C-alpha cells in the first residue's frame, strides 16, 4: 500500500471552538481595523486583489462585506508537511452532505470553518467517516 493511500484512510481528531467567527473582505493593502478582534484563530490573508480576515464576529460592522457566523474546527496535533490527503478526507464527507467550508492552514495544522448552523451536521458527517470531534479549550 502506498504512503498516500494510507494517509487518505487515516482518521483525524478535530477540536470544535466555541467562538462565532466572521470572514471579512477588506480592500487590498487595508490596515487591520480596530474592531477586528482576535479569537482562537485570527488570520490575515493579503493579496493584490484584497485582504481577508478571519476574526471574532461580534463587532464586525454591518457595512463591511463579511459572512458569519462560522464555527471553527482544528485538526488536533501537528501535521507533517509530507502528509497528503488530509483535507480531502475531512472535506469529502462535508461536500457529500452539502456543507460549505472555509479552510485555513497554519504551519502546524489545518482549520475548517463551517457555517455555525451546520456545525452539528459537520460533526456527524466526520463521525460517519471515522473521524472524531471534541470541544476545544480555547487558550
C-alpha positions, 0 to 999 in steps of 0.5 A, a space after each residue: 500500500 502506498 504512503 498516500 493511500 494510507 494517509 487518505 484512510 487515516 482518521 483525524 481528531 478535530 477540536 470544535 471552538 466555541 467562538 462565532 467567527 466572521 470572514 471579512 473582505 477588506 480592500 487590498 493593502 487595508 490596515 487591520 481595523 480596530 474592531 477586528 478582534 482576535 479569537 482562537 484563530 485570527 488570520 490575515 490573508 493579503 493579496 493584490 486583489 484584497 485582504 481577508 480576515 478571519 476574526 471574532 464576529 461580534 463587532 464586525 460592522 454591518 457595512 463591511 462585506 463579511 459572512 458569519 457566523 462560522 464555527 471553527 474546527 482544528 485538526 488536533 496535533 501537528 501535521 507533517 508537511 509530507 502528509 497528503 490527503 488530509 483535507 480531502 478526507 475531512 472535506 469529502 464527507 462535508 461536500 457529500 452532505 452539502 456543507 460549505 467550508 472555509 479552510 485555513 492552514 497554519 504551519 502546524 495544522 489545518 482549520 475548517 470553518 463551517 457555517 455555525 448552523 451546520 456545525 452539528 451536521 459537520 460533526 456527524 458527517 466526520 463521525 460517519 467517516 471515522 473521524 472524531 470531534 471534541 470541544 476545544 479549550 480555547 487558550 
